[in-house]
Amino acid sequence: MLLAAVLLSGGCRMRQAAPRPAAQPAARVIAEPQGRLFGLLSSFDPADTKGVITILDEPARCFALSERLVKGDDFDNVDAAQVQDLLPDFAGETISAIIDLKYTPYSRFTEAQNIDALREVAANSFIAAVDTVCCLGPYDHDARSWKPSSKLVVVSSPYFCAYGAFDIDTLLQVTGSKLPVIMAQELMIEQVLDAHDGPVRMAFAAAPEAASSGVYARIFKEVAGRRGDKASMMATLLPNPKKSFTDSLSAPTVPDAFKTYLDAYDASEVRGQLDVLIVDDFSVDVQALRESYREILSSPSEENAWYRKMLSRNFEIVDGAALISRACYTTLRNRNTFTHNISYPAASAWITSPETTGYSIMDYDVSELPEDVSELLERLSPKTARLYVQDQYNPRGN
């Protein structure tokens, strides 16, 4: 099964970087072998337990995944058995997010075909995850403070995975860094392909902007090409409302939730029975999809019989957020880099600020933040989460 494959692999992957120029932020680090940032990467201690787990994505996805890691309890923390032990899996850890309020949504880069700028944003976000120097705030870039570096970086943005992976890999390879990096969508595709014999027909349930951007197709082509897999196929799906929505504001009922994706799959270019649906839209209720799937299997109606014909015998719905969480847990477990502190997981976030090329830090009051970000942060950790500001280089265009 899929989850067993995750536990064996650990979730981290390194590829051979192609001989092409790196994005400017990565190139600047590479050009200064004696520089501080080059040194932070090259001197990374894979046995150090003090760093944080950092997520790179758009704000809503960052906080949704942070919440999943903070609250997750899928393993026994003593022997790693896949049973709940009433203790969060990441007890003692800090889940940190790099929050970009300037350049999101990243779909605008693909819409404008400004991929060079998107690569720069991705590289800067990764550098921000590694860096330890920051300023006291957006109004005082001269005063310097510090932030914790990362012991594990999760690139959960499909845009960064599609267009920033090369530059992140180049930074790691040139500096010889052993910092573990999880490319989320690559991980999902790799685990699905590893868990099945022969060609696989998979689909991603994605957010609207990402679904139409072509990023999932690009990632799939990269992974399949690396594996020499010319037979597997992938579709990117949005729920089709024709079976379940009575108006534009109503949500699908539980029996219809999964059918909306099957309608979209039927309208896609992929033919044949679907083997796997990977849910990479963190706003989707995966449990509701699974309940809908069980309803299709158990109901004798003619409509459900039609839907059943679209699915393979071993079809499964994969929760992308849960897969990322398990990969993080396994990576820290295999490397023995859990903090082993007896405390609940903590959450923190760092806002990138493009005003200067320095790195800084500011302790924001939650009331000063945009309302949607403030609500996400309060829901995640209303009493303990602290939000900071960190500068990043200003990418060209957009």
C-alpha positions as CSV (number, residue, x, y, z in Angstrom):
1,M,0.0,0.0,0.0
2,L,0.9,3.6,-0.5
3,L,1.6,4.6,3.2
4,A,4.1,1.7,3.6
5,A,6.1,3.0,0.7
6,V,6.3,6.4,2.3
7,L,7.8,4.9,5.5
8,L,10.5,3.1,3.5
9,S,11.5,6.0,1.4
10,G,11.7,8.8,3.9
11,G,10.2,11.3,1.4
12,C,13.4,13.2,0.4
13,R,14.8,13.2,-3.0
14,M,17.8,14.7,-4.8
15,R,18.2,15.0,-8.5
16,Q,21.1,15.8,-10.8
17,A,20.8,19.5,-11.7
18,A,20.9,20.2,-15.4
19,P,23.7,22.4,-16.8
20,R,21.8,25.6,-17.1
21,P,22.0,29.0,-15.2
22,A,20.5,29.2,-11.8
23,A,18.1,31.9,-10.9
24,Q,19.7,35.1,-9.7
25,P,19.2,34.6,-5.9
26,A,20.7,31.1,-6.1
27,A,23.5,32.3,-8.4
28,R,24.4,35.1,-5.9
29,V,24.9,32.5,-3.1
30,I,26.9,30.2,-5.4
31,A,29.1,33.0,-6.5
32,E,30.3,33.6,-2.9
33,P,31.8,30.4,-1.5
34,Q,33.1,32.4,1.4
35,G,29.8,34.1,2.0
36,R,27.5,33.6,5.0
37,L,24.6,31.9,3.1
38,F,26.9,29.5,1.3
39,G,28.4,28.7,4.6
40,L,25.0,28.0,6.2
41,L,24.2,25.5,3.5
42,S,27.6,23.8,3.3
43,S,28.0,23.5,7.1
44,F,24.5,22.2,7.7
45,D,24.8,19.5,10.4
46,P,22.4,16.6,9.6
47,A,22.6,15.5,13.2
48,D,21.5,18.8,14.6
49,T,18.1,18.6,16.3
50,K,17.6,22.3,17.0
51,G,16.3,23.6,13.7
52,V,12.6,24.0,12.6
53,I,10.5,22.3,10.0
54,T,9.8,25.0,7.4
55,I,7.0,25.1,4.9
56,L,7.2,27.0,1.6
57,D,3.9,27.8,0.0
58,E,1.1,30.4,-0.3
59,P,-0.3,31.7,3.0
60,A,-3.5,29.6,3.2
61,R,-1.7,26.4,2.2
62,C,1.1,27.1,4.6
63,F,-1.2,27.5,7.6
64,A,-3.4,24.5,6.6
65,L,-0.3,22.3,6.4
66,S,1.1,23.8,9.6
67,E,-2.1,22.9,11.3
68,R,-2.0,19.4,10.0
69,L,1.6,18.9,11.3
70,V,0.8,20.6,14.7
71,K,-2.3,18.5,15.4
72,G,-1.4,15.2,13.6
73,D,-1.3,12.0,15.6
74,D,-0.7,9.1,13.2
75,F,2.2,7.3,14.9
76,D,3.2,6.0,18.3
77,N,6.0,8.3,19.2
78,V,8.0,5.5,20.9
79,D,8.2,2.8,18.2
80,A,6.7,4.6,15.2
81,A,3.9,2.1,14.9
82,Q,1.0,3.5,12.8
83,V,-1.3,3.9,15.8
84,Q,-2.4,7.0,17.6
85,D,-0.9,7.5,21.1
86,L,-2.7,10.7,22.1
87,L,0.6,12.7,21.7
88,P,1.2,14.8,18.6
89,D,3.6,13.3,16.2
90,F,5.7,16.4,16.1
91,A,5.8,17.0,19.9
92,G,8.6,19.4,20.8
93,E,9.0,20.6,17.2
94,T,8.4,24.0,15.7
95,I,6.5,24.2,12.4
96,S,7.6,27.4,10.7
97,A,6.1,29.0,7.5
98,I,7.6,31.5,5.1
99,I,4.7,33.8,4.3
100,D,4.7,35.7,1.1
101,L,2.1,38.6,1.0
102,K,3.8,40.4,-1.8
103,Y,4.0,38.0,-4.8
104,T,1.1,35.7,-4.2
105,P,-1.0,34.3,-5.8
106,Y,1.8,32.5,-7.7
107,S,-0.7,31.8,-10.5
108,R,-0.1,35.3,-11.8
109,F,3.4,34.4,-12.8
110,T,2.3,31.5,-14.9
111,E,-0.5,33.5,-16.4
112,A,2.0,36.2,-17.4
113,Q,4.5,33.5,-18.5
114,N,7.0,35.2,-16.2
115,I,8.7,32.0,-15.1
116,D,12.1,33.7,-14.4
117,A,10.5,35.8,-11.7
118,L,8.7,32.8,-10.3
119,R,12.0,31.0,-10.0
120,E,13.5,33.9,-8.2
121,V,10.6,34.0,-5.7
122,A,11.0,30.2,-5.1
123,A,14.8,30.5,-4.6
124,N,14.4,33.5,-2.2
125,S,11.8,31.6,-0.2
126,F,14.2,28.7,0.2
127,I,17.1,31.0,1.2
128,A,14.8,32.6,3.7
129,A,14.1,29.1,5.2
130,V,17.9,28.6,5.6
131,D,18.9,32.1,6.7
132,T,19.3,33.0,10.4
133,V,19.8,36.8,10.1
134,C,16.8,39.2,10.0
135,C,15.8,42.8,10.9
136,L,13.6,44.1,13.6
137,G,10.9,45.2,11.3
138,P,9.7,46.8,8.0
139,Y,10.5,50.2,9.4
140,D,13.9,49.4,10.8
141,H,16.1,47.4,8.4
142,D,19.3,48.4,10.1
143,A,18.7,46.7,13.4
144,R,19.6,43.0,13.2
145,S,18.3,40.0,15.0
146,W,18.1,36.3,14.3
147,K,15.7,33.5,13.4
148,P,16.1,29.7,13.6
149,S,17.3,27.9,10.5
150,S,15.6,24.8,9.1
151,K,16.5,21.2,9.7
152,L,13.8,20.1,7.2
153,V,12.3,22.1,4.4
154,V,8.9,21.2,2.9
155,V,8.3,22.7,-0.6
156,S,4.5,22.2,-0.7
157,S,3.8,24.9,-3.3
158,P,3.1,23.1,-6.7
159,Y,4.5,26.3,-8.4
160,F,7.8,26.0,-6.5
161,C,7.9,22.3,-7.1
162,A,7.4,22.8,-10.9
163,Y,9.7,25.8,-11.4
164,G,11.9,26.2,-8.4
165,A,13.1,22.6,-7.8
166,F,16.1,23.0,-10.2
167,D,17.4,26.1,-8.4
168,I,16.9,24.5,-4.9
169,D,18.7,21.4,-6.1
170,T,21.5,23.4,-7.6
171,L,22.0,25.3,-4.3
172,L,22.2,22.0,-2.4
173,Q,24.5,20.3,-4.8
174,V,27.0,23.1,-5.3
175,T,27.2,23.8,-1.5
176,G,27.3,20.0,-0.7
177,S,24.5,20.6,1.8
178,K,22.8,17.6,3.5
179,L,19.7,19.7,4.4
180,P,16.7,17.4,3.7
181,V,14.1,18.9,1.3
182,I,10.7,17.4,0.5
183,M,9.3,18.4,-2.9
184,A,5.6,17.6,-2.0
185,Q,4.1,16.9,-5.4
186,E,7.1,14.9,-6.6
187,L,6.8,12.9,-3.4
188,M,3.1,12.2,-4.0
189,I,3.7,11.1,-7.6
190,E,6.8,9.0,-6.7
191,Q,4.9,7.2,-3.9
192,V,1.9,6.4,-6.1
193,L,4.1,5.0,-8.9
194,D,6.2,3.0,-6.4
195,A,3.1,1.5,-4.8
196,H,1.7,0.1,-8.1
197,D,2.9,-2.5,-10.6
198,G,2.7,-1.4,-14.2
199,P,1.2,1.8,-15.6
200,V,-0.8,4.1,-13.3
201,R,-3.6,6.4,-14.1
202,M,-3.7,9.1,-11.5
203,A,-5.4,12.4,-11.0
204,F,-4.7,15.5,-8.8
205,A,-7.6,17.2,-7.1
206,A,-6.2,20.8,-7.2
207,A,-7.2,24.3,-6.4
208,P,-8.7,26.2,-9.4
209,E,-5.7,28.5,-10.2
210,A,-3.2,25.7,-9.9
211,A,-5.3,23.2,-11.8
212,S,-5.4,25.5,-14.9
213,S,-1.7,26.6,-14.7
214,G,-0.2,23.4,-16.0
215,V,2.2,23.0,-13.0
216,Y,1.0,19.4,-12.2
217,A,1.5,18.2,-15.7
218,R,5.0,19.7,-15.7
219,I,5.9,17.9,-12.4
220,F,4.4,14.6,-13.6
221,K,6.4,14.8,-16.9
222,E,9.6,15.5,-14.9
223,V,9.1,12.5,-12.5
224,A,7.9,10.1,-15.2
225,G,10.7,11.1,-17.5
226,R,13.3,10.5,-14.7
227,R,11.8,7.1,-14.1
228,G,11.6,6.2,-17.8
229,D,7.8,5.7,-17.3
230,K,6.1,6.3,-20.7
231,A,2.9,4.5,-19.9
232,S,1.5,6.1,-16.8
233,M,-0.9,9.0,-17.2
234,M,-2.1,12.0,-15.1
235,A,-5.0,14.4,-15.1
236,T,-5.6,17.5,-13.0
237,L,-9.1,17.8,-11.8
238,L,-11.5,20.5,-10.6
239,P,-14.9,19.3,-9.2
240,N,-17.5,19.4,-11.9
241,P,-20.6,21.0,-10.4
242,K,-23.2,19.6,-12.8
243,K,-24.2,16.6,-10.5
244,S,-24.2,18.4,-7.1
245,F,-24.5,22.2,-7.2
246,T,-28.0,23.7,-7.3
247,D,-26.5,27.2,-7.4
248,S,-23.0,28.7,-7.5
249,L,-22.8,28.9,-3.7
250,S,-24.0,25.5,-2.6
251,A,-21.6,22.8,-1.7
252,P,-21.8,19.1,-2.8
253,T,-23.5,16.7,-0.5
254,V,-21.3,13.9,0.9
255,P,-22.8,11.3,-1.5
256,D,-21.9,13.5,-4.5
257,A,-18.6,14.9,-3.4
258,F,-16.4,12.3,-5.2
259,K,-18.7,12.2,-8.2
260,T,-17.9,15.8,-9.0
261,Y,-14.2,14.7,-9.5
262,L,-15.2,11.6,-11.5
263,D,-17.3,13.9,-13.8
264,A,-14.2,16.0,-14.4
265,Y,-12.0,12.9,-15.0
266,D,-14.6,11.6,-17.6
267,A,-14.2,15.0,-19.3
268,S,-10.3,14.9,-19.3
269,E,-8.0,13.6,-21.9
270,V,-6.9,10.6,-19.9
271,R,-8.7,7.3,-20.8
272,G,-9.0,4.1,-18.8
273,Q,-9.9,3.3,-15.2
274,L,-8.6,5.7,-12.6
275,D,-6.2,4.1,-10.1
276,V,-5.5,7.0,-7.7
277,L,-6.9,10.4,-6.8
278,I,-4.3,12.6,-5.0
279,V,-5.9,15.4,-3.0
280,D,-3.5,18.4,-3.1
281,D,-6.2,21.0,-2.4
282,F,-5.9,21.4,1.4
283,S,-9.4,22.9,1.5
284,V,-11.0,19.7,0.3
285,D,-12.6,17.4,2.9
286,V,-10.8,14.1,2.2
287,Q,-13.0,12.2,4.5
288,A,-16.1,13.4,2.6
289,L,-14.6,12.2,-0.6
290,R,-13.9,8.7,0.9
291,E,-17.5,8.5,2.2
292,S,-18.7,9.4,-1.2
293,Y,-16.5,6.7,-2.8
294,R,-17.9,4.1,-0.3
295,E,-21.4,5.2,-1.3
296,I,-20.6,4.6,-4.9
297,L,-19.3,1.1,-4.2
298,S,-22.2,0.1,-2.0
299,S,-25.2,1.6,-3.8
300,P,-26.8,-0.5,-6.6
301,S,-28.1,2.5,-8.6
302,E,-27.5,2.7,-12.3
303,E,-25.7,6.0,-11.9
304,N,-23.3,4.5,-9.3
305,A,-22.7,1.5,-11.6
306,W,-21.5,3.9,-14.3
307,Y,-19.2,5.6,-11.9
308,R,-17.8,2.3,-10.6
309,K,-16.7,1.4,-14.2
310,M,-14.4,4.4,-14.1
311,L,-12.4,3.1,-11.2
312,S,-9.9,0.3,-11.0
313,R,-10.2,-2.6,-8.6
314,N,-7.5,-1.2,-6.3
315,F,-8.5,2.5,-6.6
316,E,-7.5,4.7,-3.6
317,I,-7.9,8.3,-2.5
318,V,-4.6,9.8,-1.2
319,D,-4.6,12.6,1.2
320,G,-1.7,14.8,0.1
321,A,-1.3,16.6,3.4
322,A,-1.2,13.4,5.3
323,L,1.4,12.0,2.9
324,I,3.6,15.1,3.5
325,S,3.2,14.7,7.3
326,R,4.2,11.1,7.2
327,A,7.3,12.0,5.0
328,C,8.3,14.6,7.5
329,Y,7.9,12.2,10.4
330,T,9.8,9.5,8.7
331,T,12.6,11.8,7.7
332,L,13.2,13.1,11.2
333,R,12.8,9.6,12.6
334,N,15.3,8.0,10.2
335,R,17.8,10.8,10.8
336,N,17.2,10.8,14.6
337,T,16.7,14.6,14.5
338,F,13.5,14.9,16.6
339,T,14.1,17.4,19.5
340,H,12.7,14.8,22.0
341,N,11.4,17.7,24.0
342,I,8.4,17.0,26.1
343,S,6.1,19.8,24.8
344,Y,3.3,20.3,22.3
345,P,4.4,21.4,18.8
346,A,4.8,25.2,18.3
347,A,3.9,27.2,15.2
348,S,5.7,30.3,13.9
349,A,5.6,32.2,10.6
350,W,7.9,34.7,8.9
351,I,6.7,37.3,6.4
352,T,9.0,38.1,3.5
353,S,9.4,41.8,2.8
354,P,10.8,42.9,-0.6
355,E,11.8,46.5,0.4
356,T,15.5,45.9,0.9
357,T,18.1,43.2,0.2
358,G,18.8,42.7,3.9
359,Y,17.2,40.1,6.2
360,S,15.3,41.2,9.2
361,I,12.6,40.3,11.8
362,M,9.6,42.0,13.2
363,D,7.2,40.8,15.9
364,Y,3.8,41.7,14.4
365,D,0.7,42.2,16.4
366,V,-2.0,40.0,14.9
367,S,-4.3,42.9,14.6
368,E,-1.9,44.5,12.0
369,L,-2.1,41.6,9.6
370,P,-4.5,41.2,6.7
371,E,-7.7,39.7,8.0
372,D,-7.5,36.4,6.1
373,V,-4.0,35.7,7.3
374,S,-4.9,36.8,10.9
375,E,-7.8,34.4,11.0
376,L,-5.6,31.5,9.7
377,L,-3.0,32.2,12.3
378,E,-5.4,32.6,15.2
379,R,-7.0,29.3,14.3
380,L,-3.7,27.5,14.1
381,S,-2.2,28.7,17.4
382,P,-4.1,31.5,19.1
383,K,-2.0,31.8,22.2
384,T,1.6,30.9,21.2
385,A,2.1,31.6,17.5
386,R,4.3,34.6,16.8
387,L,4.6,36.2,13.4
388,Y,7.7,37.7,12.0
389,V,9.0,39.6,9.0
390,Q,11.9,38.8,6.9
391,D,13.3,40.6,3.8
392,Q,13.8,39.0,0.5
393,Y,15.3,40.1,-2.8
394,N,12.9,41.8,-5.2
395,P,12.4,39.6,-8.3
396,R,12.2,41.0,-11.7
397,G,8.7,41.7,-13.1
398,N,5.2,41.1,-11.8
